[in-house]
Amino acid sequence: MSKLEALLSRLKAHQHVLIVAAADHDTMPADSVLKRIAELENAIAAVEAVMAEENRE
């Protein structure tokens, strides 16, 4: 597994934990949790873009 794949896996796992934890509550998640989930999504997209770029080279 490449370093980028490992990073992608860690980011997705952390995002998954946050989403599942947010789903366990009957209320709307805190804005900070939603922001962190969104930030992780951006990081995931960035890593995937770099991986795709490296595959084209």
PDB file of N, CA, C, O and CB in Angstrom:
ATOM      1  N   MET A   1       0.856  -1.181   0.000  1.00  0.00           N
ATOM      2  CA  MET A   1       0.000   0.000   0.000  1.00  0.00           C
ATOM      3  C   MET A   1       0.901   1.242   0.000  1.00  0.00           C
ATOM      4  O   MET A   1       1.837   1.350   0.792  1.00  0.00           O
ATOM      5  CB  MET A   1      -0.973  -0.001   1.239  1.00  0.00           C
ATOM      6  N   SER A   2       0.596   2.161  -0.899  1.00  0.00           N
ATOM      7  CA  SER A   2       1.397   3.385  -0.970  1.00  0.00           C
ATOM      8  C   SER A   2       1.080   4.305   0.207  1.00  0.00           C
ATOM      9  O   SER A   2       0.091   4.118   0.916  1.00  0.00           O
ATOM     10  CB  SER A   2       1.145   4.120  -2.303  1.00  0.00           C
ATOM     11  N   LYS A   3       1.929   5.282   0.391  1.00  0.00           N
ATOM     12  CA  LYS A   3       1.709   6.252   1.471  1.00  0.00           C
ATOM     13  C   LYS A   3       0.414   7.025   1.249  1.00  0.00           C
ATOM     14  O   LYS A   3      -0.304   7.325   2.203  1.00  0.00           O
ATOM     15  CB  LYS A   3       2.897   7.229   1.570  1.00  0.00           C
ATOM     16  N   LEU A   4       0.111   7.349  -0.013  1.00  0.00           N
ATOM     17  CA  LEU A   4      -1.135   8.064  -0.301  1.00  0.00           C
ATOM     18  C   LEU A   4      -2.349   7.187  -0.012  1.00  0.00           C
ATOM     19  O   LEU A   4      -3.349   7.665   0.524  1.00  0.00           O
ATOM     20  CB  LEU A   4      -1.159   8.531  -1.763  1.00  0.00           C
ATOM     21  N   GLU A   5      -2.267   5.922  -0.362  1.00  0.00           N
ATOM     22  CA  GLU A   5      -3.369   5.002  -0.070  1.00  0.00           C
ATOM     23  C   GLU A   5      -3.572   4.858   1.433  1.00  0.00           C
ATOM     24  O   GLU A   5      -4.705   4.796   1.909  1.00  0.00           O
ATOM     25  CB  GLU A   5      -3.103   3.626  -0.702  1.00  0.00           C
ATOM     26  N   ALA A   6      -2.482   4.806   2.170  1.00  0.00           N
ATOM     27  CA  ALA A   6      -2.574   4.695   3.630  1.00  0.00           C
ATOM     28  C   ALA A   6      -3.207   5.949   4.222  1.00  0.00           C
ATOM     29  O   ALA A   6      -4.057   5.863   5.109  1.00  0.00           O
ATOM     30  CB  ALA A   6      -1.179   4.460   4.247  1.00  0.00           C
ATOM     31  N   LEU A   7      -2.791   7.109   3.730  1.00  0.00           N
ATOM     32  CA  LEU A   7      -3.377   8.366   4.195  1.00  0.00           C
ATOM     33  C   LEU A   7      -4.862   8.413   3.871  1.00  0.00           C
ATOM     34  O   LEU A   7      -5.672   8.792   4.717  1.00  0.00           O
ATOM     35  CB  LEU A   7      -2.658   9.568   3.563  1.00  0.00           C
ATOM     36  N   LEU A   8      -5.222   8.030   2.656  1.00  0.00           N
ATOM     37  CA  LEU A   8      -6.622   8.023   2.251  1.00  0.00           C
ATOM     38  C   LEU A   8      -7.444   7.111   3.157  1.00  0.00           C
ATOM     39  O   LEU A   8      -8.553   7.464   3.559  1.00  0.00           O
ATOM     40  CB  LEU A   8      -6.755   7.578   0.790  1.00  0.00           C
ATOM     41  N   SER A   9      -6.911   5.967   3.468  1.00  0.00           N
ATOM     42  CA  SER A   9      -7.595   5.025   4.351  1.00  0.00           C
ATOM     43  C   SER A   9      -7.813   5.619   5.737  1.00  0.00           C
ATOM     44  O   SER A   9      -8.893   5.480   6.312  1.00  0.00           O
ATOM     45  CB  SER A   9      -6.798   3.730   4.459  1.00  0.00           C
ATOM     46  N   ARG A  10      -6.791   6.280   6.274  1.00  0.00           N
ATOM     47  CA  ARG A  10      -6.919   6.896   7.602  1.00  0.00           C
ATOM     48  C   ARG A  10      -7.951   8.021   7.598  1.00  0.00           C
ATOM     49  O   ARG A  10      -8.754   8.137   8.523  1.00  0.00           O
ATOM     50  CB  ARG A  10      -5.561   7.436   8.073  1.00  0.00           C
ATOM     51  N   LEU A  11      -7.926   8.845   6.559  1.00  0.00           N
ATOM     52  CA  LEU A  11      -8.889   9.946   6.470  1.00  0.00           C
ATOM     53  C   LEU A  11     -10.319   9.420   6.402  1.00  0.00           C
ATOM     54  O   LEU A  11     -11.205   9.915   7.098  1.00  0.00           O
ATOM     55  CB  LEU A  11      -8.591  10.821   5.242  1.00  0.00           C
ATOM     56  N   LYS A  12     -10.537   8.409   5.555  1.00  0.00           N
ATOM     57  CA  LYS A  12     -11.880   7.838   5.416  1.00  0.00           C
ATOM     58  C   LYS A  12     -12.340   7.180   6.713  1.00  0.00           C
ATOM     59  O   LYS A  12     -13.506   7.295   7.090  1.00  0.00           O
ATOM     60  CB  LYS A  12     -11.909   6.817   4.273  1.00  0.00           C
ATOM     61  N   ALA A  13     -11.440   6.503   7.386  1.00  0.00           N
ATOM     62  CA  ALA A  13     -11.798   5.845   8.643  1.00  0.00           C
ATOM     63  C   ALA A  13     -12.193   6.869   9.699  1.00  0.00           C
ATOM     64  O   ALA A  13     -13.171   6.674  10.421  1.00  0.00           O
ATOM     65  CB  ALA A  13     -10.632   4.986   9.152  1.00  0.00           C
ATOM     66  N   HIS A  14     -11.442   7.953   9.792  1.00  0.00           N
ATOM     67  CA  HIS A  14     -11.755   8.989  10.781  1.00  0.00           C
ATOM     68  C   HIS A  14     -13.085   9.658  10.447  1.00  0.00           C
ATOM     69  O   HIS A  14     -13.890   9.925  11.339  1.00  0.00           O
ATOM     70  CB  HIS A  14     -10.626  10.043  10.842  1.00  0.00           C
ATOM     71  N   GLN A  15     -13.313   9.925   9.177  1.00  0.00           N
ATOM     72  CA  GLN A  15     -14.581  10.528   8.769  1.00  0.00           C
ATOM     73  C   GLN A  15     -15.740   9.580   9.087  1.00  0.00           C
ATOM     74  O   GLN A  15     -16.795  10.016   9.549  1.00  0.00           O
ATOM     75  CB  GLN A  15     -14.561  10.873   7.256  1.00  0.00           C
ATOM     76  N   HIS A  16     -15.546   8.313   8.843  1.00  0.00           N
ATOM     77  CA  HIS A  16     -16.580   7.312   9.125  1.00  0.00           C
ATOM     78  C   HIS A  16     -16.937   7.307  10.611  1.00  0.00           C
ATOM     79  O   HIS A  16     -18.113   7.268  10.972  1.00  0.00           O
ATOM     80  CB  HIS A  16     -16.108   5.911   8.688  1.00  0.00           C
ATOM     81  N   VAL A  17     -15.928   7.345  11.457  1.00  0.00           N
ATOM     82  CA  VAL A  17     -16.155   7.368  12.906  1.00  0.00           C
ATOM     83  C   VAL A  17     -16.995   8.580  13.292  1.00  0.00           C
ATOM     84  O   VAL A  17     -17.940   8.458  14.071  1.00  0.00           O
ATOM     85  CB  VAL A  17     -14.811   7.385  13.670  1.00  0.00           C
ATOM     86  N   LEU A  18     -16.657   9.744  12.753  1.00  0.00           N
ATOM     87  CA  LEU A  18     -17.409  10.962  13.070  1.00  0.00           C
ATOM     88  C   LEU A  18     -18.854  10.872  12.596  1.00  0.00           C
ATOM     89  O   LEU A  18     -19.767  11.278  13.314  1.00  0.00           O
ATOM     90  CB  LEU A  18     -16.734  12.178  12.443  1.00  0.00           C
ATOM     91  N   ILE A  19     -19.068  10.350  11.404  1.00  0.00           N
ATOM     92  CA  ILE A  19     -20.424  10.245  10.857  1.00  0.00           C
ATOM     93  C   ILE A  19     -21.264   9.273  11.675  1.00  0.00           C
ATOM     94  O   ILE A  19     -22.417   9.565  11.994  1.00  0.00           O
ATOM     95  CB  ILE A  19     -20.379   9.797   9.389  1.00  0.00           C
ATOM     96  N   VAL A  20     -20.698   8.127  12.012  1.00  0.00           N
ATOM     97  CA  VAL A  20     -21.436   7.139  12.803  1.00  0.00           C
ATOM     98  C   VAL A  20     -21.752   7.696  14.188  1.00  0.00           C
ATOM     99  O   VAL A  20     -22.854   7.497  14.698  1.00  0.00           O
ATOM    100  CB  VAL A  20     -20.629   5.827  12.925  1.00  0.00           C
ATOM    101  N   ALA A  21     -20.800   8.389  14.795  1.00  0.00           N
ATOM    102  CA  ALA A  21     -21.038   8.992  16.110  1.00  0.00           C
ATOM    103  C   ALA A  21     -22.138  10.041  16.027  1.00  0.00           C
ATOM    104  O   ALA A  21     -22.973  10.132  16.927  1.00  0.00           O
ATOM    105  CB  ALA A  21     -19.746   9.622  16.660  1.00  0.00           C
ATOM    106  N   ALA A  22     -22.148  10.830  14.964  1.00  0.00           N
ATOM    107  CA  ALA A  22     -23.188  11.846  14.788  1.00  0.00           C
ATOM    108  C   ALA A  22     -24.553  11.198  14.585  1.00  0.00           C
ATOM    109  O   ALA A  22     -25.568  11.723  15.044  1.00  0.00           O
ATOM    110  CB  ALA A  22     -22.853  12.757  13.596  1.00  0.00           C
ATOM    111  N   ALA A  23     -24.576  10.071  13.906  1.00  0.00           N
ATOM    112  CA  ALA A  23     -25.836   9.379  13.641  1.00  0.00           C
ATOM    113  C   ALA A  23     -26.420   8.750  14.903  1.00  0.00           C
ATOM    114  O   ALA A  23     -27.625   8.506  14.972  1.00  0.00           O
ATOM    115  CB  ALA A  23     -25.631   8.310  12.582  1.00  0.00           C
ATOM    116  N   ASP A  24     -25.592   8.489  15.884  1.00  0.00           N
ATOM    117  CA  ASP A  24     -26.058   7.875  17.127  1.00  0.00           C
ATOM    118  C   ASP A  24     -26.916   8.807  17.967  1.00  0.00           C
ATOM    119  O   ASP A  24     -27.619   8.356  18.872  1.00  0.00           O
ATOM    120  CB  ASP A  24     -24.883   7.416  17.939  1.00  0.00           C
ATOM    121  N   HIS A  25     -26.867  10.094  17.679  1.00  0.00           N
ATOM    122  CA  HIS A  25     -27.646  11.071  18.438  1.00  0.00           C
ATOM    123  C   HIS A  25     -28.903  11.455  17.669  1.00  0.00           C
ATOM    124  O   HIS A  25     -28.911  11.471  16.438  1.00  0.00           O
ATOM    125  CB  HIS A  25     -26.802  12.323  18.743  1.00  0.00           C
ATOM    126  N   ASP A  26     -29.959  11.762  18.404  1.00  0.00           N
ATOM    127  CA  ASP A  26     -31.217  12.145  17.770  1.00  0.00           C
ATOM    128  C   ASP A  26     -31.269  13.624  17.412  1.00  0.00           C
ATOM    129  O   ASP A  26     -32.248  14.092  16.830  1.00  0.00           O
ATOM    130  CB  ASP A  26     -32.370  11.807  18.677  1.00  0.00           C
ATOM    131  N   THR A  27     -30.233  14.349  17.752  1.00  0.00           N
ATOM    132  CA  THR A  27     -30.203  15.780  17.468  1.00  0.00           C
ATOM    133  C   THR A  27     -29.242  16.063  16.319  1.00  0.00           C
ATOM    134  O   THR A  27     -28.480  15.198  15.887  1.00  0.00           O
ATOM    135  CB  THR A  27     -29.792  16.579  18.725  1.00  0.00           C
ATOM    136  N   MET A  28     -29.303  17.285  15.847  1.00  0.00           N
ATOM    137  CA  MET A  28     -28.383  17.716  14.797  1.00  0.00           C
ATOM    138  C   MET A  28     -26.970  17.748  15.373  1.00  0.00           C
ATOM    139  O   MET A  28     -26.766  18.233  16.486  1.00  0.00           O
ATOM    140  CB  MET A  28     -28.789  19.117  14.228  1.00  0.00           C
ATOM    141  N   PRO A  29     -25.992  17.235  14.624  1.00  0.00           N
ATOM    142  CA  PRO A  29     -24.616  17.283  15.126  1.00  0.00           C
ATOM    143  C   PRO A  29     -24.147  18.727  15.307  1.00  0.00           C
ATOM    144  O   PRO A  29     -24.643  19.641  14.648  1.00  0.00           O
ATOM    145  CB  PRO A  29     -23.671  16.538  14.168  1.00  0.00           C
ATOM    146  N   ALA A  30     -23.208  18.913  16.189  1.00  0.00           N
ATOM    147  CA  ALA A  30     -22.639  20.240  16.410  1.00  0.00           C
ATOM    148  C   ALA A  30     -21.997  20.746  15.121  1.00  0.00           C
ATOM    149  O   ALA A  30     -21.505  19.968  14.303  1.00  0.00           O
ATOM    150  CB  ALA A  30     -21.602  20.210  17.561  1.00  0.00           C
ATOM    151  N   ASP A  31     -22.014  22.047  14.966  1.00  0.00           N
ATOM    152  CA  ASP A  31     -21.409  22.648  13.777  1.00  0.00           C
ATOM    153  C   ASP A  31     -19.947  22.253  13.632  1.00  0.00           C
ATOM    154  O   ASP A  31     -19.457  22.068  12.518  1.00  0.00           O
ATOM    155  CB  ASP A  31     -21.532  24.165  13.833  1.00  0.00           C
ATOM    156  N   SER A  32     -19.257  22.127  14.747  1.00  0.00           N
ATOM    157  CA  SER A  32     -17.839  21.752  14.689  1.00  0.00           C
ATOM    158  C   SER A  32     -17.659  20.344  14.122  1.00  0.00           C
ATOM    159  O   SER A  32     -16.693  20.078  13.407  1.00  0.00           O
ATOM    160  CB  SER A  32     -17.206  21.838  16.087  1.00  0.00           C
ATOM    161  N   VAL A  33     -18.585  19.450  14.440  1.00  0.00           N
ATOM    162  CA  VAL A  33     -18.518  18.083  13.907  1.00  0.00           C
ATOM    163  C   VAL A  33     -18.796  18.100  12.413  1.00  0.00           C
ATOM    164  O   VAL A  33     -18.096  17.452  11.636  1.00  0.00           O
ATOM    165  CB  VAL A  33     -19.526  17.153  14.634  1.00  0.00           C
ATOM    166  N   LEU A  34     -19.822  18.845  12.015  1.00  0.00           N
ATOM    167  CA  LEU A  34     -20.142  18.941  10.591  1.00  0.00           C
ATOM    168  C   LEU A  34     -18.983  19.561   9.811  1.00  0.00           C
ATOM    169  O   LEU A  34     -18.670  19.133   8.700  1.00  0.00           O
ATOM    170  CB  LEU A  34     -21.422  19.768  10.384  1.00  0.00           C
ATOM    171  N   LYS A  35     -18.358  20.562  10.400  1.00  0.00           N
ATOM    172  CA  LYS A  35     -17.218  21.212   9.753  1.00  0.00           C
ATOM    173  C   LYS A  35     -16.064  20.232   9.598  1.00  0.00           C
ATOM    174  O   LYS A  35     -15.419  20.193   8.551  1.00  0.00           O
ATOM    175  CB  LYS A  35     -16.767  22.443  10.556  1.00  0.00           C
ATOM    176  N   ARG A  36     -15.802  19.449  10.626  1.00  0.00           N
ATOM    177  CA  ARG A  36     -14.705  18.472  10.568  1.00  0.00           C
ATOM    178  C   ARG A  36     -14.978  17.413   9.506  1.00  0.00           C
ATOM    179  O   ARG A  36     -14.071  17.017   8.774  1.00  0.00           O
ATOM    180  CB  ARG A  36     -14.503  17.802  11.941  1.00  0.00           C
ATOM    181  N   ILE A  37     -16.234  16.949   9.420  1.00  0.00           N
ATOM    182  CA  ILE A  37     -16.601  15.965   8.396  1.00  0.00           C
ATOM    183  C   ILE A  37     -16.366  16.553   7.007  1.00  0.00           C
ATOM    184  O   ILE A  37     -15.823  15.883   6.128  1.00  0.00           O
ATOM    185  CB  ILE A  37     -18.084  15.525   8.557  1.00  0.00           C
ATOM    186  N   ALA A  38     -16.776  17.807   6.811  1.00  0.00           N
ATOM    187  CA  ALA A  38     -16.586  18.473   5.521  1.00  0.00           C
ATOM    188  C   ALA A  38     -15.101  18.673   5.210  1.00  0.00           C
ATOM    189  O   ALA A  38     -14.674  18.490   4.070  1.00  0.00           O
ATOM    190  CB  ALA A  38     -17.311  19.827   5.510  1.00  0.00           C
ATOM    191  N   GLU A  39     -14.322  19.044   6.213  1.00  0.00           N
ATOM    192  CA  GLU A  39     -12.880  19.221   6.012  1.00  0.00           C
ATOM    193  C   GLU A  39     -12.220  17.904   5.619  1.00  0.00           C
ATOM    194  O   GLU A  39     -11.338  17.872   4.760  1.00  0.00           O
ATOM    195  CB  GLU A  39     -12.222  19.782   7.285  1.00  0.00           C
ATOM    196  N   LEU A  40     -12.650  16.830   6.247  1.00  0.00           N
ATOM    197  CA  LEU A  40     -12.114  15.517   5.891  1.00  0.00           C
ATOM    198  C   LEU A  40     -12.501  15.146   4.465  1.00  0.00           C
ATOM    199  O   LEU A  40     -11.698  14.561   3.738  1.00  0.00           O
ATOM    200  CB  LEU A  40     -12.614  14.447   6.871  1.00  0.00           C
ATOM    201  N   GLU A  41     -13.721  15.479   4.060  1.00  0.00           N
ATOM    202  CA  GLU A  41     -14.162  15.203   2.692  1.00  0.00           C
ATOM    203  C   GLU A  41     -13.279  15.944   1.690  1.00  0.00           C
ATOM    204  O   GLU A  41     -12.914  15.394   0.652  1.00  0.00           O
ATOM    205  CB  GLU A  41     -15.642  15.606   2.504  1.00  0.00           C
ATOM    206  N   ASN A  42     -12.940  17.187   2.003  1.00  0.00           N
ATOM    207  CA  ASN A  42     -12.045  17.955   1.128  1.00  0.00           C
ATOM    208  C   ASN A  42     -10.658  17.322   1.074  1.00  0.00           C
ATOM    209  O   ASN A  42     -10.049  17.247   0.007  1.00  0.00           O
ATOM    210  CB  ASN A  42     -11.941  19.412   1.612  1.00  0.00           C
ATOM    211  N   ALA A  43     -10.167  16.874   2.202  1.00  0.00           N
ATOM    212  CA  ALA A  43      -8.855  16.232   2.241  1.00  0.00           C
ATOM    213  C   ALA A  43      -8.870  14.919   1.462  1.00  0.00           C
ATOM    214  O   ALA A  43      -7.914  14.600   0.755  1.00  0.00           O
ATOM    215  CB  ALA A  43      -8.422  15.981   3.694  1.00  0.00           C
ATOM    216  N   ILE A  44      -9.947  14.170   1.592  1.00  0.00           N
ATOM    217  CA  ILE A  44     -10.091  12.914   0.851  1.00  0.00           C
ATOM    218  C   ILE A  44     -10.070  13.191  -0.648  1.00  0.00           C
ATOM    219  O   ILE A  44      -9.377  12.506  -1.400  1.00  0.00           O
ATOM    220  CB  ILE A  44     -11.399  12.186   1.249  1.00  0.00           C
ATOM    221  N   ALA A  45     -10.826  14.189  -1.079  1.00  0.00           N
ATOM    222  CA  ALA A  45     -10.864  14.548  -2.502  1.00  0.00           C
ATOM    223  C   ALA A  45      -9.486  14.981  -2.994  1.00  0.00           C
ATOM    224  O   ALA A  45      -9.091  14.641  -4.109  1.00  0.00           O
ATOM    225  CB  ALA A  45     -11.886  15.673  -2.745  1.00  0.00           C
ATOM    226  N   ALA A  46      -8.760  15.720  -2.177  1.00  0.00           N
ATOM    227  CA  ALA A  46      -7.425  16.175  -2.569  1.00  0.00           C
ATOM    228  C   ALA A  46      -6.465  14.998  -2.728  1.00  0.00           C
ATOM    229  O   ALA A  46      -5.699  14.947  -3.690  1.00  0.00           O
ATOM    230  CB  ALA A  46      -6.875  17.166  -1.536  1.00  0.00           C
ATOM    231  N   VAL A  47      -6.502  14.070  -1.804  1.00  0.00           N
ATOM    232  CA  VAL A  47      -5.622  12.899  -1.892  1.00  0.00           C
ATOM    233  C   VAL A  47      -5.991  12.064  -3.112  1.00  0.00           C
ATOM    234  O   VAL A  47      -5.109  11.589  -3.827  1.00  0.00           O
ATOM    235  CB  VAL A  47      -5.711  12.041  -0.604  1.00  0.00           C
ATOM    236  N   GLU A  48      -7.281  11.882  -3.354  1.00  0.00           N
ATOM    237  CA  GLU A  48      -7.712  11.124  -4.534  1.00  0.00           C
ATOM    238  C   GLU A  48      -7.256  11.807  -5.819  1.00  0.00           C
ATOM    239  O   GLU A  48      -6.875  11.132  -6.775  1.00  0.00           O
ATOM    240  CB  GLU A  48      -9.240  10.962  -4.539  1.00  0.00           C
ATOM    241  N   ALA A  49      -7.292  13.129  -5.851  1.00  0.00           N
ATOM    242  CA  ALA A  49      -6.839  13.864  -7.034  1.00  0.00           C
ATOM    243  C   ALA A  49      -5.342  13.667  -7.266  1.00  0.00           C
ATOM    244  O   ALA A  49      -4.904  13.476  -8.400  1.00  0.00           O
ATOM    245  CB  ALA A  49      -7.158  15.358  -6.888  1.00  0.00           C
ATOM    246  N   VAL A  50      -4.568  13.715  -6.196  1.00  0.00           N
ATOM    247  CA  VAL A  50      -3.122  13.495  -6.327  1.00  0.00           C
ATOM    248  C   VAL A  50      -2.852  12.069  -6.792  1.00  0.00           C
ATOM    249  O   VAL A  50      -1.979  11.843  -7.630  1.00  0.00           O
ATOM    250  CB  VAL A  50      -2.398  13.770  -4.982  1.00  0.00           C
ATOM    251  N   MET A  51      -3.591  11.115  -6.257  1.00  0.00           N
ATOM    252  CA  MET A  51      -3.412   9.722  -6.670  1.00  0.00           C
ATOM    253  C   MET A  51      -3.740   9.553  -8.148  1.00  0.00           C
ATOM    254  O   MET A  51      -3.012   8.871  -8.870  1.00  0.00           O
ATOM    255  CB  MET A  51      -4.294   8.789  -5.822  1.00  0.00           C
ATOM    256  N   ALA A  52      -4.825  10.165  -8.603  1.00  0.00           N
ATOM    257  CA  ALA A  52      -5.213  10.075 -10.010  1.00  0.00           C
ATOM    258  C   ALA A  52      -4.155  10.726 -10.899  1.00  0.00           C
ATOM    259  O   ALA A  52      -3.836  10.218 -11.974  1.00  0.00           O
ATOM    260  CB  ALA A  52      -6.585  10.741 -10.238  1.00  0.00           C
ATOM    261  N   GLU A  53      -3.621  11.847 -10.440  1.00  0.00           N
ATOM    262  CA  GLU A  53      -2.576  12.543 -11.190  1.00  0.00           C
ATOM    263  C   GLU A  53      -1.328  11.677 -11.314  1.00  0.00           C
ATOM    264  O   GLU A  53      -0.719  11.600 -12.381  1.00  0.00           O
ATOM    265  CB  GLU A  53      -2.230  13.877 -10.517  1.00  0.00           C
ATOM    266  N   GLU A  54      -0.957  11.036 -10.231  1.00  0.00           N
ATOM    267  CA  GLU A  54       0.227  10.168 -10.262  1.00  0.00           C
ATOM    268  C   GLU A  54       0.010   8.961 -11.164  1.00  0.00           C
ATOM    269  O   GLU A  54       0.956   8.477 -11.786  1.00  0.00           O
ATOM    270  CB  GLU A  54       0.582   9.703  -8.850  1.00  0.00           C
ATOM    271  N   ASN A  55      -1.218   8.470 -11.240  1.00  0.00           N
ATOM    272  CA  ASN A  55      -1.512   7.319 -12.098  1.00  0.00           C
ATOM    273  C   ASN A  55      -1.443   7.686 -13.576  1.00  0.00           C
ATOM    274  O   ASN A  55      -1.162   6.834 -14.419  1.00  0.00           O
ATOM    275  CB  ASN A  55      -2.891   6.755 -11.769  1.00  0.00           C
ATOM    276  N   ARG A  56      -1.702   8.962 -13.891  1.00  0.00           N
ATOM    277  CA  ARG A  56      -1.641   9.413 -15.286  1.00  0.00           C
ATOM    278  C   ARG A  56      -0.200   9.581 -15.755  1.00  0.00           C
ATOM    279  O   ARG A  56       0.077   9.523 -16.953  1.00  0.00           O
ATOM    280  CB  ARG A  56      -2.399  10.734 -15.452  1.00  0.00           C
ATOM    281  N   GLU A  57       0.696   9.784 -14.834  1.00  0.00           N
ATOM    282  CA  GLU A  57       2.105  10.034 -15.201  1.00  0.00           C
ATOM    283  C   GLU A  57       2.829   8.771 -15.559  1.00  0.00           C
ATOM    284  O   GLU A  57       4.015   8.811 -15.888  1.00  0.00           O
ATOM    285  CB  GLU A  57       2.837  10.720 -14.072  1.00  0.00           C
TER     286      GLU A  57
END
